[in-house]
Amino acid sequence: MTGTAIELESFHRIVQSWRTSQFTEDDPDSQIEVTFDPSVFGTGVKIRRTNAPDDHLGYESGRWQ
């Protein structure tokens, strides 16, 4: 797996693009965005992944391929 940090906003947001050796040359880099939202109970974390090839969706069930 290789990746690049695209955006870093301290304490708020991380955006990275990445790909595995199983991606084909035609597959675009996948992108992950992690946002942090402070609350009275701690910190809420939201993760959004885009551009994942259809046959690389094992993360949805907690399994990485």
PDB file of N, H, CA, C and O in Angstrom:
ATOM      1  N   MET A   1       0.843  -1.148   0.000  1.00  0.00           N
ATOM      2  CA  MET A   1       0.000   0.000   0.000  1.00  0.00           C
ATOM      3  C   MET A   1       0.902   1.228   0.000  1.00  0.00           C
ATOM      4  O   MET A   1       1.869   1.305   0.757  1.00  0.00           O
ATOM      5  N   THR A   2       0.571   2.182  -0.857  1.00  0.00           N
ATOM      6  H   THR A   2      -0.215   2.119  -1.473  1.00  0.00           H
ATOM      7  CA  THR A   2       1.271   3.461  -0.887  1.00  0.00           C
ATOM      8  C   THR A   2       0.243   4.569  -0.828  1.00  0.00           C
ATOM      9  O   THR A   2      -0.900   4.386  -1.245  1.00  0.00           O
ATOM     10  N   GLY A   3       0.641   5.702  -0.318  1.00  0.00           N
ATOM     11  H   GLY A   3       1.570   5.850   0.021  1.00  0.00           H
ATOM     12  CA  GLY A   3      -0.308   6.800  -0.215  1.00  0.00           C
ATOM     13  C   GLY A   3       0.376   8.138  -0.081  1.00  0.00           C
ATOM     14  O   GLY A   3       1.589   8.229   0.107  1.00  0.00           O
ATOM     15  N   THR A   4      -0.436   9.177  -0.182  1.00  0.00           N
ATOM     16  H   THR A   4      -1.421   9.104  -0.334  1.00  0.00           H
ATOM     17  CA  THR A   4       0.050  10.541  -0.083  1.00  0.00           C
ATOM     18  C   THR A   4      -0.934  11.362   0.734  1.00  0.00           C
ATOM     19  O   THR A   4      -2.145  11.273   0.532  1.00  0.00           O
ATOM     20  N   ALA A   5      -0.418  12.151   1.644  1.00  0.00           N
ATOM     21  H   ALA A   5       0.566  12.223   1.807  1.00  0.00           H
ATOM     22  CA  ALA A   5      -1.263  13.089   2.373  1.00  0.00           C
ATOM     23  C   ALA A   5      -1.572  14.259   1.444  1.00  0.00           C
ATOM     24  O   ALA A   5      -0.666  14.891   0.901  1.00  0.00           O
ATOM     25  N   ILE A   6      -2.864  14.537   1.268  1.00  0.00           N
ATOM     26  H   ILE A   6      -3.600  14.023   1.709  1.00  0.00           H
ATOM     27  CA  ILE A   6      -3.283  15.616   0.377  1.00  0.00           C
ATOM     28  C   ILE A   6      -3.590  16.877   1.178  1.00  0.00           C
ATOM     29  O   ILE A   6      -3.201  17.977   0.786  1.00  0.00           O
ATOM     30  N   GLU A   7      -4.290  16.713   2.302  1.00  0.00           N
ATOM     31  H   GLU A   7      -4.606  15.819   2.620  1.00  0.00           H
ATOM     32  CA  GLU A   7      -4.636  17.846   3.155  1.00  0.00           C
ATOM     33  C   GLU A   7      -4.498  17.441   4.614  1.00  0.00           C
ATOM     34  O   GLU A   7      -4.868  16.331   4.998  1.00  0.00           O
ATOM     35  N   LEU A   8      -3.973  18.329   5.406  1.00  0.00           N
ATOM     36  H   LEU A   8      -3.673  19.231   5.094  1.00  0.00           H
ATOM     37  CA  LEU A   8      -3.873  18.126   6.852  1.00  0.00           C
ATOM     38  C   LEU A   8      -4.318  19.410   7.537  1.00  0.00           C
ATOM     39  O   LEU A   8      -3.679  20.451   7.383  1.00  0.00           O
ATOM     40  N   GLU A   9      -5.396  19.343   8.284  1.00  0.00           N
ATOM     41  H   GLU A   9      -5.915  18.498   8.409  1.00  0.00           H
ATOM     42  CA  GLU A   9      -5.869  20.465   9.085  1.00  0.00           C
ATOM     43  C   GLU A   9      -5.787  20.019  10.535  1.00  0.00           C
ATOM     44  O   GLU A   9      -6.614  19.231  10.992  1.00  0.00           O
ATOM     45  N   SER A  10      -4.808  20.512  11.250  1.00  0.00           N
ATOM     46  H   SER A  10      -4.136  21.153  10.879  1.00  0.00           H
ATOM     47  CA  SER A  10      -4.564  20.073  12.627  1.00  0.00           C
ATOM     48  C   SER A  10      -5.841  20.047  13.449  1.00  0.00           C
ATOM     49  O   SER A  10      -6.597  21.017  13.494  1.00  0.00           O
ATOM     50  N   PHE A  11      -6.058  18.913  14.095  1.00  0.00           N
ATOM     51  H   PHE A  11      -5.444  18.124  14.059  1.00  0.00           H
ATOM     52  CA  PHE A  11      -7.192  18.687  15.003  1.00  0.00           C
ATOM     53  C   PHE A  11      -8.553  18.633  14.306  1.00  0.00           C
ATOM     54  O   PHE A  11      -9.574  18.523  14.985  1.00  0.00           O
ATOM     55  N   HIS A  12      -8.599  18.709  12.951  1.00  0.00           N
ATOM     56  H   HIS A  12      -7.769  18.798  12.400  1.00  0.00           H
ATOM     57  CA  HIS A  12      -9.891  18.759  12.268  1.00  0.00           C
ATOM     58  C   HIS A  12     -10.050  17.741  11.139  1.00  0.00           C
ATOM     59  O   HIS A  12     -11.092  17.093  11.032  1.00  0.00           O
ATOM     60  N   ARG A  13      -9.029  17.597  10.300  1.00  0.00           N
ATOM     61  H   ARG A  13      -8.183  18.123  10.386  1.00  0.00           H
ATOM     62  CA  ARG A  13      -9.256  16.831   9.057  1.00  0.00           C
ATOM     63  C   ARG A  13      -7.952  16.294   8.484  1.00  0.00           C
ATOM     64  O   ARG A  13      -6.915  16.956   8.522  1.00  0.00           O
ATOM     65  N   ILE A  14      -8.032  15.062   7.946  1.00  0.00           N
ATOM     66  H   ILE A  14      -8.874  14.525   7.915  1.00  0.00           H
ATOM     67  CA  ILE A  14      -6.929  14.436   7.214  1.00  0.00           C
ATOM     68  C   ILE A  14      -7.516  13.887   5.918  1.00  0.00           C
ATOM     69  O   ILE A  14      -8.543  13.208   5.934  1.00  0.00           O
ATOM     70  N   VAL A  15      -6.865  14.182   4.803  1.00  0.00           N
ATOM     71  H   VAL A  15      -6.031  14.733   4.790  1.00  0.00           H
ATOM     72  CA  VAL A  15      -7.269  13.619   3.513  1.00  0.00           C
ATOM     73  C   VAL A  15      -6.032  12.958   2.896  1.00  0.00           C
ATOM     74  O   VAL A  15      -4.971  13.573   2.781  1.00  0.00           O
ATOM     75  N   GLN A  16      -6.197  11.688   2.503  1.00  0.00           N
ATOM     76  H   GLN A  16      -7.058  11.189   2.597  1.00  0.00           H
ATOM     77  CA  GLN A  16      -5.096  10.952   1.887  1.00  0.00           C
ATOM     78  C   GLN A  16      -5.588  10.251   0.630  1.00  0.00           C
ATOM     79  O   GLN A  16      -6.744   9.837   0.541  1.00  0.00           O
ATOM     80  N   SER A  17      -4.688  10.127  -0.337  1.00  0.00           N
ATOM     81  H   SER A  17      -3.749  10.463  -0.264  1.00  0.00           H
ATOM     82  CA  SER A  17      -4.976   9.272  -1.484  1.00  0.00           C
ATOM     83  C   SER A  17      -4.038   8.083  -1.373  1.00  0.00           C
ATOM     84  O   SER A  17      -2.899   8.223  -0.927  1.00  0.00           O
ATOM     85  N   TRP A  18      -4.516   6.911  -1.778  1.00  0.00           N
ATOM     86  H   TRP A  18      -5.441   6.797  -2.140  1.00  0.00           H
ATOM     87  CA  TRP A  18      -3.692   5.711  -1.651  1.00  0.00           C
ATOM     88  C   TRP A  18      -4.156   4.634  -2.611  1.00  0.00           C
ATOM     89  O   TRP A  18      -5.231   4.715  -3.204  1.00  0.00           O
ATOM     90  N   ARG A  19      -3.314   3.622  -2.744  1.00  0.00           N
ATOM     91  H   ARG A  19      -2.440   3.556  -2.262  1.00  0.00           H
ATOM     92  CA  ARG A  19      -3.642   2.469  -3.586  1.00  0.00           C
ATOM     93  C   ARG A  19      -2.837   1.269  -3.094  1.00  0.00           C
ATOM     94  O   ARG A  19      -1.795   1.414  -2.456  1.00  0.00           O
ATOM     95  N   THR A  20      -3.345   0.090  -3.408  1.00  0.00           N
ATOM     96  H   THR A  20      -4.191  -0.029  -3.926  1.00  0.00           H
ATOM     97  CA  THR A  20      -2.628  -1.144  -3.061  1.00  0.00           C
ATOM     98  C   THR A  20      -2.037  -1.731  -4.337  1.00  0.00           C
ATOM     99  O   THR A  20      -2.334  -1.279  -5.442  1.00  0.00           O
ATOM    100  N   SER A  21      -1.210  -2.728  -4.168  1.00  0.00           N
ATOM    101  H   SER A  21      -0.968  -3.096  -3.270  1.00  0.00           H
ATOM    102  CA  SER A  21      -0.609  -3.400  -5.330  1.00  0.00           C
ATOM    103  C   SER A  21      -1.657  -4.198  -6.104  1.00  0.00           C
ATOM    104  O   SER A  21      -1.391  -4.646  -7.220  1.00  0.00           O
ATOM    105  N   GLN A  22      -2.846  -4.381  -5.523  1.00  0.00           N
ATOM    106  H   GLN A  22      -3.062  -4.018  -4.617  1.00  0.00           H
ATOM    107  CA  GLN A  22      -3.913  -5.112  -6.206  1.00  0.00           C
ATOM    108  C   GLN A  22      -4.744  -4.218  -7.122  1.00  0.00           C
ATOM    109  O   GLN A  22      -5.544  -4.728  -7.906  1.00  0.00           O
ATOM    110  N   PHE A  23      -4.574  -2.895  -7.042  1.00  0.00           N
ATOM    111  H   PHE A  23      -3.924  -2.481  -6.405  1.00  0.00           H
ATOM    112  CA  PHE A  23      -5.277  -2.005  -7.964  1.00  0.00           C
ATOM    113  C   PHE A  23      -4.702  -2.217  -9.365  1.00  0.00           C
ATOM    114  O   PHE A  23      -3.508  -2.472  -9.518  1.00  0.00           O
ATOM    115  N   THR A  24      -5.544  -2.113 -10.372  1.00  0.00           N
ATOM    116  H   THR A  24      -6.514  -1.906 -10.248  1.00  0.00           H
ATOM    117  CA  THR A  24      -5.038  -2.165 -11.747  1.00  0.00           C
ATOM    118  C   THR A  24      -4.554  -0.775 -12.138  1.00  0.00           C
ATOM    119  O   THR A  24      -4.833   0.201 -11.442  1.00  0.00           O
ATOM    120  N   GLU A  25      -3.836  -0.681 -13.239  1.00  0.00           N
ATOM    121  H   GLU A  25      -3.609  -1.474 -13.805  1.00  0.00           H
ATOM    122  CA  GLU A  25      -3.365   0.623 -13.713  1.00  0.00           C
ATOM    123  C   GLU A  25      -4.531   1.549 -14.027  1.00  0.00           C
ATOM    124  O   GLU A  25      -4.396   2.769 -13.927  1.00  0.00           O
ATOM    125  N   ASP A  26      -5.679   0.981 -14.407  1.00  0.00           N
ATOM    126  H   ASP A  26      -5.789  -0.009 -14.489  1.00  0.00           H
ATOM    127  CA  ASP A  26      -6.846   1.786 -14.750  1.00  0.00           C
ATOM    128  C   ASP A  26      -7.626   2.280 -13.524  1.00  0.00           C
ATOM    129  O   ASP A  26      -8.449   3.189 -13.639  1.00  0.00           O
ATOM    130  N   ASP A  27      -7.369   1.682 -12.349  1.00  0.00           N
ATOM    131  H   ASP A  27      -6.700   0.944 -12.256  1.00  0.00           H
ATOM    132  CA  ASP A  27      -8.065   2.101 -11.138  1.00  0.00           C
ATOM    133  C   ASP A  27      -7.505   3.441 -10.659  1.00  0.00           C
ATOM    134  O   ASP A  27      -6.289   3.607 -10.569  1.00  0.00           O
ATOM    135  N   PRO A  28      -8.390   4.398 -10.351  1.00  0.00           N
ATOM    136  CA  PRO A  28      -7.888   5.652  -9.774  1.00  0.00           C
ATOM    137  C   PRO A  28      -7.445   5.405  -8.335  1.00  0.00           C
ATOM    138  O   PRO A  28      -7.835   4.410  -7.723  1.00  0.00           O
ATOM    139  N   ASP A  29      -6.639   6.300  -7.802  1.00  0.00           N
ATOM    140  H   ASP A  29      -6.323   7.108  -8.298  1.00  0.00           H
ATOM    141  CA  ASP A  29      -6.278   6.204  -6.390  1.00  0.00           C
ATOM    142  C   ASP A  29      -7.544   6.310  -5.555  1.00  0.00           C
ATOM    143  O   ASP A  29      -8.446   7.083  -5.876  1.00  0.00           O
ATOM    144  N   SER A  30      -7.607   5.535  -4.489  1.00  0.00           N
ATOM    145  H   SER A  30      -6.874   4.906  -4.229  1.00  0.00           H
ATOM    146  CA  SER A  30      -8.695   5.649  -3.540  1.00  0.00           C
ATOM    147  C   SER A  30      -8.392   6.852  -2.649  1.00  0.00           C
ATOM    148  O   SER A  30      -7.236   7.250  -2.507  1.00  0.00           O
ATOM    149  N   GLN A  31      -9.417   7.420  -2.058  1.00  0.00           N
ATOM    150  H   GLN A  31     -10.356   7.097  -2.173  1.00  0.00           H
ATOM    151  CA  GLN A  31      -9.210   8.568  -1.188  1.00  0.00           C
ATOM    152  C   GLN A  31      -9.942   8.333   0.126  1.00  0.00           C
ATOM    153  O   GLN A  31     -11.056   7.810   0.147  1.00  0.00           O
ATOM    154  N   ILE A  32      -9.307   8.723   1.206  1.00  0.00           N
ATOM    155  H   ILE A  32      -8.402   9.149   1.189  1.00  0.00           H
ATOM    156  CA  ILE A  32      -9.928   8.617   2.517  1.00  0.00           C
ATOM    157  C   ILE A  32      -9.879   9.993   3.182  1.00  0.00           C
ATOM    158  O   ILE A  32      -8.865  10.691   3.143  1.00  0.00           O
ATOM    159  N   GLU A  33     -10.999  10.354   3.789  1.00  0.00           N
ATOM    160  H   GLU A  33     -11.822   9.786   3.821  1.00  0.00           H
ATOM    161  CA  GLU A  33     -11.094  11.615   4.523  1.00  0.00           C
ATOM    162  C   GLU A  33     -11.525  11.290   5.944  1.00  0.00           C
ATOM    163  O   GLU A  33     -12.541  10.628   6.157  1.00  0.00           O
ATOM    164  N   VAL A  34     -10.758  11.753   6.904  1.00  0.00           N
ATOM    165  H   VAL A  34      -9.932  12.291   6.731  1.00  0.00           H
ATOM    166  CA  VAL A  34     -11.059  11.550   8.319  1.00  0.00           C
ATOM    167  C   VAL A  34     -11.289  12.931   8.932  1.00  0.00           C
ATOM    168  O   VAL A  34     -10.425  13.805   8.856  1.00  0.00           O
ATOM    169  N   THR A  35     -12.469  13.119   9.544  1.00  0.00           N
ATOM    170  H   THR A  35     -13.170  12.409   9.606  1.00  0.00           H
ATOM    171  CA  THR A  35     -12.764  14.386  10.201  1.00  0.00           C
ATOM    172  C   THR A  35     -12.993  14.144  11.691  1.00  0.00           C
ATOM    173  O   THR A  35     -13.501  13.100  12.100  1.00  0.00           O
ATOM    174  N   PHE A  36     -12.609  15.122  12.475  1.00  0.00           N
ATOM    175  H   PHE A  36     -12.196  15.970  12.143  1.00  0.00           H
ATOM    176  CA  PHE A  36     -12.708  15.047  13.929  1.00  0.00           C
ATOM    177  C   PHE A  36     -13.611  16.174  14.413  1.00  0.00           C
ATOM    178  O   PHE A  36     -13.381  17.340  14.092  1.00  0.00           O
ATOM    179  N   ASP A  37     -14.648  15.825  15.192  1.00  0.00           N
ATOM    180  H   ASP A  37     -14.835  14.878  15.453  1.00  0.00           H
ATOM    181  CA  ASP A  37     -15.597  16.804  15.712  1.00  0.00           C
ATOM    182  C   ASP A  37     -15.645  16.718  17.230  1.00  0.00           C
ATOM    183  O   ASP A  37     -16.155  15.742  17.780  1.00  0.00           O
ATOM    184  N   PRO A  38     -15.114  17.739  17.916  1.00  0.00           N
ATOM    185  CA  PRO A  38     -15.154  17.717  19.377  1.00  0.00           C
ATOM    186  C   PRO A  38     -16.588  17.843  19.892  1.00  0.00           C
ATOM    187  O   PRO A  38     -17.419  18.528  19.296  1.00  0.00           O
ATOM    188  N   SER A  39     -16.853  17.181  20.991  1.00  0.00           N
ATOM    189  H   SER A  39     -16.177  16.625  21.475  1.00  0.00           H
ATOM    190  CA  SER A  39     -18.156  17.282  21.648  1.00  0.00           C
ATOM    191  C   SER A  39     -17.940  17.195  23.155  1.00  0.00           C
ATOM    192  O   SER A  39     -16.823  16.965  23.618  1.00  0.00           O
ATOM    193  N   VAL A  40     -18.996  17.377  23.901  1.00  0.00           N
ATOM    194  H   VAL A  40     -19.904  17.563  23.525  1.00  0.00           H
ATOM    195  CA  VAL A  40     -18.872  17.298  25.363  1.00  0.00           C
ATOM    196  C   VAL A  40     -18.530  15.880  25.824  1.00  0.00           C
ATOM    197  O   VAL A  40     -18.084  15.692  26.956  1.00  0.00           O
ATOM    198  N   PHE A  41     -18.733  14.888  24.965  1.00  0.00           N
ATOM    199  H   PHE A  41     -19.096  15.040  24.046  1.00  0.00           H
ATOM    200  CA  PHE A  41     -18.463  13.494  25.312  1.00  0.00           C
ATOM    201  C   PHE A  41     -17.096  13.019  24.850  1.00  0.00           C
ATOM    202  O   PHE A  41     -16.720  11.883  25.141  1.00  0.00           O
ATOM    203  N   GLY A  42     -16.346  13.839  24.146  1.00  0.00           N
ATOM    204  H   GLY A  42     -16.652  14.761  23.909  1.00  0.00           H
ATOM    205  CA  GLY A  42     -15.046  13.454  23.609  1.00  0.00           C
ATOM    206  C   GLY A  42     -14.899  13.976  22.198  1.00  0.00           C
ATOM    207  O   GLY A  42     -15.183  15.143  21.930  1.00  0.00           O
ATOM    208  N   THR A  43     -14.460  13.122  21.299  1.00  0.00           N
ATOM    209  H   THR A  43     -14.230  12.174  21.517  1.00  0.00           H
ATOM    210  CA  THR A  43     -14.276  13.509  19.903  1.00  0.00           C
ATOM    211  C   THR A  43     -14.980  12.528  18.995  1.00  0.00           C
ATOM    212  O   THR A  43     -14.773  11.319  19.101  1.00  0.00           O
ATOM    213  N   GLY A  44     -15.815  13.042  18.097  1.00  0.00           N
ATOM    214  H   GLY A  44     -15.983  14.024  18.011  1.00  0.00           H
ATOM    215  CA  GLY A  44     -16.449  12.209  17.089  1.00  0.00           C
ATOM    216  C   GLY A  44     -15.518  12.083  15.896  1.00  0.00           C
ATOM    217  O   GLY A  44     -14.875  13.054  15.496  1.00  0.00           O
ATOM    218  N   VAL A  45     -15.446  10.896  15.334  1.00  0.00           N
ATOM    219  H   VAL A  45     -15.968  10.107  15.658  1.00  0.00           H
ATOM    220  CA  VAL A  45     -14.588  10.650  14.178  1.00  0.00           C
ATOM    221  C   VAL A  45     -15.452  10.130  13.038  1.00  0.00           C
ATOM    222  O   VAL A  45     -16.216   9.181  13.212  1.00  0.00           O
ATOM    223  N   LYS A  46     -15.329  10.754  11.874  1.00  0.00           N
ATOM    224  H   LYS A  46     -14.708  11.526  11.733  1.00  0.00           H
ATOM    225  CA  LYS A  46     -16.057  10.307  10.685  1.00  0.00           C
ATOM    226  C   LYS A  46     -15.035   9.949   9.615  1.00  0.00           C
ATOM    227  O   LYS A  46     -14.100  10.706   9.359  1.00  0.00           O
ATOM    228  N   ILE A  47     -15.223   8.780   8.988  1.00  0.00           N
ATOM    229  H   ILE A  47     -15.983   8.164   9.196  1.00  0.00           H
ATOM    230  CA  ILE A  47     -14.318   8.322   7.940  1.00  0.00           C
ATOM    231  C   ILE A  47     -15.113   8.124   6.661  1.00  0.00           C
ATOM    232  O   ILE A  47     -16.136   7.439   6.657  1.00  0.00           O
ATOM    233  N   ARG A  48     -14.646   8.719   5.587  1.00  0.00           N
ATOM    234  H   ARG A  48     -13.815   9.276   5.591  1.00  0.00           H
ATOM    235  CA  ARG A  48     -15.304   8.573   4.282  1.00  0.00           C
ATOM    236  C   ARG A  48     -14.269   8.128   3.260  1.00  0.00           C
ATOM    237  O   ARG A  48     -13.226   8.764   3.108  1.00  0.00           O
ATOM    238  N   ARG A  49     -14.554   7.046   2.567  1.00  0.00           N
ATOM    239  H   ARG A  49     -15.401   6.529   2.691  1.00  0.00           H
ATOM    240  CA  ARG A  49     -13.651   6.512   1.547  1.00  0.00           C
ATOM    241  C   ARG A  49     -14.338   6.621   0.193  1.00  0.00           C
ATOM    242  O   ARG A  49     -15.517   6.292   0.061  1.00  0.00           O
ATOM    243  N   THR A  50     -13.603   7.081  -0.811  1.00  0.00           N
ATOM    244  H   THR A  50     -12.645   7.348  -0.704  1.00  0.00           H
ATOM    245  CA  THR A  50     -14.131   7.202  -2.167  1.00  0.00           C
ATOM    246  C   THR A  50     -13.153   6.590  -3.159  1.00  0.00           C
ATOM    247  O   THR A  50     -11.981   6.375  -2.849  1.00  0.00           O
ATOM    248  N   ASN A  51     -13.651   6.316  -4.343  1.00  0.00           N
ATOM    249  H   ASN A  51     -14.603   6.491  -4.595  1.00  0.00           H
ATOM    250  CA  ASN A  51     -12.871   5.769  -5.462  1.00  0.00           C
ATOM    251  C   ASN A  51     -12.282   4.392  -5.195  1.00  0.00           C
ATOM    252  O   ASN A  51     -11.249   4.043  -5.766  1.00  0.00           O
ATOM    253  N   ALA A  52     -12.918   3.609  -4.342  1.00  0.00           N
ATOM    254  H   ALA A  52     -13.757   3.893  -3.878  1.00  0.00           H
ATOM    255  CA  ALA A  52     -12.441   2.246  -4.124  1.00  0.00           C
ATOM    256  C   ALA A  52     -12.949   1.370  -5.268  1.00  0.00           C
ATOM    257  O   ALA A  52     -14.137   1.413  -5.587  1.00  0.00           O
ATOM    258  N   PRO A  53     -12.076   0.578  -5.891  1.00  0.00           N
ATOM    259  CA  PRO A  53     -12.547  -0.340  -6.929  1.00  0.00           C
ATOM    260  C   PRO A  53     -13.609  -1.284  -6.361  1.00  0.00           C
ATOM    261  O   PRO A  53     -13.533  -1.668  -5.194  1.00  0.00           O
ATOM    262  N   ASP A  54     -14.577  -1.651  -7.161  1.00  0.00           N
ATOM    263  H   ASP A  54     -14.639  -1.338  -8.109  1.00  0.00           H
ATOM    264  CA  ASP A  54     -15.692  -2.482  -6.708  1.00  0.00           C
ATOM    265  C   ASP A  54     -15.239  -3.788  -6.053  1.00  0.00           C
ATOM    266  O   ASP A  54     -15.906  -4.285  -5.146  1.00  0.00           O
ATOM    267  N   ASP A  55     -14.115  -4.347  -6.503  1.00  0.00           N
ATOM    268  H   ASP A  55     -13.573  -3.943  -7.240  1.00  0.00           H
ATOM    269  CA  ASP A  55     -13.664  -5.615  -5.928  1.00  0.00           C
ATOM    270  C   ASP A  55     -12.727  -5.407  -4.728  1.00  0.00           C
ATOM    271  O   ASP A  55     -12.068  -6.350  -4.290  1.00  0.00           O
ATOM    272  N   HIS A  56     -12.665  -4.184  -4.199  1.00  0.00           N
ATOM    273  H   HIS A  56     -13.200  -3.418  -4.555  1.00  0.00           H
ATOM    274  CA  HIS A  56     -11.840  -3.876  -3.025  1.00  0.00           C
ATOM    275  C   HIS A  56     -12.695  -3.236  -1.932  1.00  0.00           C
ATOM    276  O   HIS A  56     -12.303  -2.220  -1.358  1.00  0.00           O
ATOM    277  N   LEU A  57     -13.824  -3.802  -1.649  1.00  0.00           N
ATOM    278  H   LEU A  57     -14.143  -4.627  -2.115  1.00  0.00           H
ATOM    279  CA  LEU A  57     -14.733  -3.215  -0.668  1.00  0.00           C
ATOM    280  C   LEU A  57     -14.804  -4.009   0.632  1.00  0.00           C
ATOM    281  O   LEU A  57     -15.745  -3.836   1.407  1.00  0.00           O
ATOM    282  N   GLY A  58     -13.830  -4.873   0.882  1.00  0.00           N
ATOM    283  H   GLY A  58     -13.066  -5.014   0.252  1.00  0.00           H
ATOM    284  CA  GLY A  58     -13.814  -5.688   2.092  1.00  0.00           C
ATOM    285  C   GLY A  58     -13.794  -4.872   3.369  1.00  0.00           C
ATOM    286  O   GLY A  58     -14.192  -5.361   4.426  1.00  0.00           O
ATOM    287  N   TYR A  59     -13.330  -3.616   3.281  1.00  0.00           N
ATOM    288  H   TYR A  59     -13.007  -3.218   2.422  1.00  0.00           H
ATOM    289  CA  TYR A  59     -13.295  -2.771   4.473  1.00  0.00           C
ATOM    290  C   TYR A  59     -14.707  -2.539   5.021  1.00  0.00           C
ATOM    291  O   TYR A  59     -14.863  -2.285   6.216  1.00  0.00           O
ATOM    292  N   GLU A  60     -15.726  -2.620   4.181  1.00  0.00           N
ATOM    293  H   GLU A  60     -15.599  -2.826   3.211  1.00  0.00           H
ATOM    294  CA  GLU A  60     -17.093  -2.372   4.625  1.00  0.00           C
ATOM    295  C   GLU A  60     -17.524  -3.383   5.670  1.00  0.00           C
ATOM    296  O   GLU A  60     -18.354  -3.071   6.524  1.00  0.00           O
ATOM    297  N   SER A  61     -16.978  -4.582   5.620  1.00  0.00           N
ATOM    298  H   SER A  61     -16.304  -4.836   4.926  1.00  0.00           H
ATOM    299  CA  SER A  61     -17.323  -5.602   6.611  1.00  0.00           C
ATOM    300  C   SER A  61     -16.197  -5.805   7.624  1.00  0.00           C
ATOM    301  O   SER A  61     -16.232  -6.743   8.420  1.00  0.00           O
ATOM    302  N   GLY A  62     -15.199  -4.921   7.589  1.00  0.00           N
ATOM    303  H   GLY A  62     -15.170  -4.159   6.942  1.00  0.00           H
ATOM    304  CA  GLY A  62     -14.077  -5.018   8.528  1.00  0.00           C
ATOM    305  C   GLY A  62     -12.955  -5.912   8.065  1.00  0.00           C
ATOM    306  O   GLY A  62     -12.029  -6.181   8.830  1.00  0.00           O
ATOM    307  N   ARG A  63     -13.011  -6.385   6.818  1.00  0.00           N
ATOM    308  H   ARG A  63     -13.763  -6.165   6.197  1.00  0.00           H
ATOM    309  CA  ARG A  63     -11.938  -7.243   6.271  1.00  0.00           C
ATOM    310  C   ARG A  63     -11.200  -6.478   5.188  1.00  0.00           C
ATOM    311  O   ARG A  63     -11.813  -5.911   4.283  1.00  0.00           O
ATOM    312  N   TRP A  64      -9.880  -6.467   5.287  1.00  0.00           N
ATOM    313  H   TRP A  64      -9.382  -6.928   6.022  1.00  0.00           H
ATOM    314  CA  TRP A  64      -9.056  -5.859   4.233  1.00  0.00           C
ATOM    315  C   TRP A  64      -8.652  -6.931   3.263  1.00  0.00           C
ATOM    316  O   TRP A  64      -8.382  -8.063   3.666  1.00  0.00           O
ATOM    317  N   GLN A  65      -8.605  -6.610   2.015  1.00  0.00           N
ATOM    318  H   GLN A  65      -8.824  -5.691   1.688  1.00  0.00           H
ATOM    319  CA  GLN A  65      -8.238  -7.590   0.988  1.00  0.00           C
ATOM    320  C   GLN A  65      -6.800  -7.441   0.611  1.00  0.00           C
ATOM    321  O   GLN A  65      -6.305  -8.179  -0.241  1.00  0.00           O
TER     322      GLN A  65
END
